[in-house]
């Protein structure tokens, strides 16, 4: 395995698989207490979700990962513990779908901003050309320069959306997909 950064030393490596470990006193700690769903459909606690997600983000996509949840022996007998792996997979598949929807909405908003920006830029360029046909003076030059700047500033949002804003969302989708298919083990301690 390739040389990993020094903070990776905090994770166990078993036969080339990095273990992301969570130790719980009781199984219900990992679930959102406000969610009334059955265990296999239950939403994870926000802190648990964040910990798992950030731990997976610490590693390149090609690194094998496994989630290990440590529970007291008596907690392992509960239905919620028996269905934990399914609940984790369901939760992160839901997060994948939710984030894909966020990406679609981002692109839809970007397309609308692009249409508005192009129309506005075309309007400012047309006004600039109209003013250019007037006698040349300082006021006309200031207005023409201002129209050019304002027109191009109107393009900032769509350019920003299509060049930069979608990458972090796409990365989250990949991370959620990886967690949604990652092996989960429940181990007594």
Helices and strands as residue ranges (DSSP letters): G 6-10, E 12-14, E 17-23, G 27-30, G 39-41, H 46-57, E 64-71, G 73-77, H 79-82, H 84-132, H 138-153, H 156-160, I 161-165, H 166-181, E 183-188
